[in-house]
Amino acid sequence: MSALNTIFAGHGVIQAVISLQLLLIPYASDFFFPKEFDITTILLLRFYGAALAAIAVISLLCRDMPNMLPCKRGAACGFMIYHGIMTLVIFQSRNEGPLSVNASWGLSTFHGLQAFVLYAWYTATAGQVKAFLKQGKDSNKDKKSH
């Protein structure tokens, strides 16, 4: 596994652990939420856990794919958008939302770092995409000349 693929593997493992915790034992999330949980909060936490499980599966399935494939790059772009939006939403609600201020700072930093790492992967693999496209053009020229 290349170093760049470990980003997808790490992302998938982190999301899988969080999703399992939210799906199976959502009450253990009380360190983020200072209030007592009602049934609606538990349901929303489990919905979020299901969404994270889908992200984890996509991440783990993409980890061994070649970096130049559009589906892998599309998944990375979707993850970047997700983590960027989560960073902004959590940061903006740090003083008036259901999360404590420390939890808001921690979660917004966590999501921001994940967005940054995925952006770094996206830009680091751009050269591989260009080389792959150039190789495809060169092979098409060779086929036409024969």
Phi, psi and chi 1 to 4 in degrees:
 res  aa     phi    psi   chi1   chi2   chi3   chi4
   1 MET       -  129.4 -177.8 -178.7  -28.2      -
   2 SER   -74.5  163.9   76.9      -      -      -
   3 ALA   -61.9  -35.3      -      -      -      -
   4 LEU   -69.2  -30.9  -66.2  173.3      -      -
   5 ASN   -72.6  -22.1  -72.7  -16.5      -      -
   6 THR   -66.4  -22.9   58.7      -      -      -
   7 ILE   -62.3  -45.6  -67.5  170.7      -      -
   8 PHE   -67.1  -40.4  -88.4   82.5      -      -
   9 ALA   -64.4  -46.1      -      -      -      -
  10 GLY   -62.6  -42.5      -      -      -      -
  11 HIS   -60.4  -44.8 -173.9 -100.2      -      -
  12 GLY   -64.7  -41.4      -      -      -      -
  13 VAL   -67.1  -44.2  168.4      -      -      -
  14 ILE   -60.5  -47.1  -70.5  168.2      -      -
  15 GLN   -65.6  -36.5  -59.9  -64.1  -22.0      -
  16 ALA   -65.4  -43.6      -      -      -      -
  17 VAL   -62.9  -45.7  168.8      -      -      -
  18 ILE   -65.2  -40.7  -65.5  170.1      -      -
  19 SER   -67.1  -39.9   70.9      -      -      -
  20 LEU   -63.0  -41.1  -74.9  174.5      -      -
  21 GLN   -63.6  -42.8 -172.8  -96.1  -42.4      -
  22 LEU   -70.7  -33.7  -70.8  174.1      -      -
  23 LEU   -76.7  -41.5  -73.5  169.3      -      -
  24 LEU   -92.9  -40.5  -59.2  176.5      -      -
  25 ILE  -134.7   68.9   45.2  173.7      -      -
  26 PRO   -64.8  -21.8   22.6  -30.8      -      -
  27 TYR   -65.3  -20.0  -65.8  101.1      -      -
  28 ALA   -76.1   -0.1      -      -      -      -
  29 SER   -89.2   12.3  -59.8      -      -      -
  30 ASP   -68.9  -12.5   60.9  -11.0      -      -
  31 PHE   -74.0  -19.3   57.8   91.7      -      -
  32 PHE   -86.7  -34.8  -74.5  119.6      -      -
  33 PHE  -111.7  113.2  -57.4   97.7      -      -
  34 PRO   -73.3  -10.8   22.7  -28.5      -      -
  35 LYS   -90.7  165.4  -58.7  175.1 -174.3  171.4
  36 GLU   -76.6  146.8 -134.6  174.9  -80.3      -
  37 PHE   -83.7  136.2  -69.7  154.8      -      -
  38 ASP  -106.1  177.7   59.7   -7.1      -      -
  39 ILE   -65.0  -31.0 -167.4   66.5      -      -
  40 THR   -67.5  -42.2  -55.6      -      -      -
  41 THR   -62.9  -42.6  -54.3      -      -      -
  42 ILE   -61.7  -43.0  -63.9  -61.5      -      -
  43 LEU   -62.8  -44.6 -175.6   63.9      -      -
  44 LEU   -65.1  -38.5  -69.9  174.1      -      -
  45 LEU   -63.2  -39.1  -74.9  172.7      -      -
  46 ARG   -70.2  -36.5  -73.6 -169.1  168.7  143.5
  47 PHE   -61.0  -44.8  -76.1  163.0      -      -
  48 TYR   -64.1  -38.0 -175.2   61.2      -      -
  49 GLY   -61.8  -38.1      -      -      -      -
  50 ALA   -65.9  -41.1      -      -      -      -
  51 ALA   -63.7  -41.3      -      -      -      -
  52 LEU   -66.4  -33.5  -72.3 -179.2      -      -
  53 ALA   -63.7  -39.5      -      -      -      -
  54 ALA   -64.0  -42.1      -      -      -      -
  55 ILE   -63.3  -40.3  -69.4  172.1      -      -
  56 ALA   -63.9  -43.1      -      -      -      -
  57 VAL   -63.9  -45.0  167.2      -      -      -
  58 ILE   -59.9  -44.5  -67.9  168.5      -      -
  59 SER   -63.0  -44.8 -141.5      -      -      -
  60 LEU   -70.2  -33.8  -69.0  172.2      -      -
  61 LEU   -71.7  -30.2  -71.8  175.3      -      -
  62 CYS   -83.6  -14.5  -74.3      -      -      -
  63 ARG   -61.3  -34.1   77.4  176.2 -173.8  -90.3
  64 ASP   -96.7    2.1  -71.1  -30.2      -      -
  65 MET   -74.7  152.7  -69.9 -179.2  173.7      -
  66 PRO   -61.1  144.0  -21.4   30.5      -      -
  67 ASN   -67.9  -18.4  -69.2  -32.6      -      -
  68 MET   -87.4   -3.8   76.0  -74.7  -71.9      -
  69 LEU   -70.3  135.8  -70.2  179.0      -      -
  70 PRO   -61.2  -33.0  -18.6   26.6      -      -
  71 CYS   -66.8  -38.1   58.5      -      -      -
  72 LYS   -70.3  -41.3 -173.3  170.8 -175.2  176.3
  73 ARG   -68.5  -36.0  -63.7 -177.7   65.0   75.7
  74 GLY   -65.2  -40.8      -      -      -      -
  75 ALA   -62.5  -43.0      -      -      -      -
  76 ALA   -63.2  -40.5      -      -      -      -
  77 CYS   -64.8  -42.3 -171.8      -      -      -
  78 GLY   -62.5  -41.2      -      -      -      -
  79 PHE   -63.5  -40.4  -63.7  154.4      -      -
  80 MET   -61.4  -44.2  -80.8 -170.9  -68.7      -
  81 ILE   -64.4  -43.8  -69.5  169.6      -      -
  82 TYR   -58.7  -50.8  164.1   76.3      -      -
  83 HIS   -69.0  -33.8  -72.5  -61.4      -      -
  84 GLY   -65.0  -44.6      -      -      -      -
  85 ILE   -64.6  -43.0  -69.7  171.2      -      -
  86 MET   -61.3  -39.8  -71.1  -62.3  -69.8      -
  87 THR   -60.1  -47.9  -60.8      -      -      -
  88 LEU   -66.4  -44.8  -68.7  173.3      -      -
  89 VAL   -64.5  -46.2  167.8      -      -      -
  90 ILE   -66.6  -41.0  -67.3  169.8      -      -
  91 PHE   -64.5  -40.9 -177.1   75.8      -      -
  92 GLN   -69.5  -26.8  -71.2  175.1  -17.5      -
  93 SER   -99.4   18.7   67.3      -      -      -
  94 ARG   -65.2  -28.6   68.8 -170.4  177.0  -80.7
  95 ASN  -101.0  -16.3  -67.3  -33.7      -      -
  96 GLU  -130.7    2.9   54.8 -164.2   44.7      -
  97 GLY   -91.2 -174.4      -      -      -      -
  98 PRO   -74.3  -14.4   27.4  -33.7      -      -
  99 LEU   -87.2  150.0  -62.0  171.8      -      -
 100 SER   -70.1  163.0   67.3      -      -      -
 101 VAL   -61.9  -43.5  174.4      -      -      -
 102 ASN   -64.9  -40.5  -70.8  -21.9      -      -
 103 ALA   -65.8  -38.5      -      -      -      -
 104 SER   -63.0  -45.6  -66.0      -      -      -
 105 TRP   -62.5  -45.0  -82.7  104.6      -      -
 106 GLY   -63.2  -46.2      -      -      -      -
 107 LEU   -69.3  -38.7  -74.3  173.6      -      -
 108 SER   -67.5  -35.9   62.3      -      -      -
 109 THR   -65.8  -44.1  -58.4      -      -      -
 110 PHE   -58.0  -49.9  174.8   72.8      -      -
 111 HIS   -68.0  -37.7  -78.1  -74.9      -      -
 112 GLY   -62.5  -41.2      -      -      -      -
 113 LEU   -65.3  -40.3  -74.0  173.5      -      -
 114 GLN   -64.6  -40.7  -74.7 -168.2  -13.7      -
 115 ALA   -62.3  -41.6      -      -      -      -
 116 PHE   -64.4  -43.5  175.0   75.1      -      -
 117 VAL   -63.9  -41.5  167.0      -      -      -
 118 LEU   -67.4  -36.1  -73.8  162.5      -      -
 119 TYR   -64.4  -41.2  174.5   75.9      -      -
 120 ALA   -62.6  -41.2      -      -      -      -
 121 TRP   -61.9  -45.1  174.4   88.0      -      -
 122 TYR   -60.0  -44.5 -162.0   84.2      -      -
 123 THR   -75.1  -32.3   55.5      -      -      -
 124 ALA   -68.6  -28.8      -      -      -      -
 125 THR   -93.0   -0.5   58.4      -      -      -
 126 ALA   -61.1  -36.2      -      -      -      -
 127 GLY   -63.7  -36.7      -      -      -      -
 128 GLN   -64.4  -38.7  -67.2  177.2    7.4      -
 129 VAL   -65.4  -44.3  173.6      -      -      -
 130 LYS   -62.2  -42.6  -71.3  177.4 -174.2  174.0
 131 ALA   -64.9  -39.8      -      -      -      -
 132 PHE   -64.6  -43.8  178.4   73.1      -      -
 133 LEU   -66.5  -38.8  -68.5  174.8      -      -
 134 LYS   -65.4  -41.1 -175.8  179.0 -179.8 -157.5
 135 GLN   -62.5  -39.8  178.6 -175.1    1.3      -
 136 GLY   -65.3  -40.8      -      -      -      -
 137 LYS   -65.3  -41.8  -73.8  179.7 -176.2  177.9
 138 ASP   -64.2  -39.5  -68.8  -16.3      -      -
 139 SER   -71.0  -32.4   68.1      -      -      -
 140 ASN   -67.8  -37.0  -75.4  -21.3      -      -
 141 LYS   -65.5  -40.0  -72.9  178.6 -175.6  177.2
 142 ASP   -64.6  -38.8  -69.2  -18.8      -      -
 143 LYS   -67.5  -38.2  -73.3  179.5 -175.6  177.0
 144 LYS   -71.1  -31.4  -71.7 -179.7 -178.0  177.5
 145 SER   -77.0  -20.0   65.4      -      -      -
 146 HIS   -84.8      -  -69.4  -67.6      -      -
